[in-house]
């Protein structure tokens, strides 16, 4: 999984890969997002995570957090 910078300056993660990690289909993830049930947060790391980007996605009863290095490569992830 990669984190890339989109053409509008926004960060982009492939929704199909993200859906798999959240144990939903890509269509369900899109539907949940349309209804406002997806909370996505992206922030720059600090301290031990300096130079990294932290992505947190929350659904109704589950979530995923990924840590990406400077090149956009996923280096650590967790699910709940």
Steps between C-alpha positions, in 0.01 A plus 500: 500500500625848411409851602534736204449870450203567271487766229312738734763469772294250697620164630362191325480136608358238263143446630504133395804430717354700786166318477678165526677614815167612648332169407240662273459512124614808307134571411399480867784733596385755242141469622603544863700808404203652315284455812762658724606182682868521408728718710841549337787686663846566360773666703873549501682287754694650788752367751585141407274537193665820369523492120214253473134543413233343720166403345204397718172374354200425722176330400205431728655207690848466356805694401841495344816702559796510265840662533668600174862601448612806300475310170136403569572134581291339773738396778264419789129435534244392756130410495235505768 
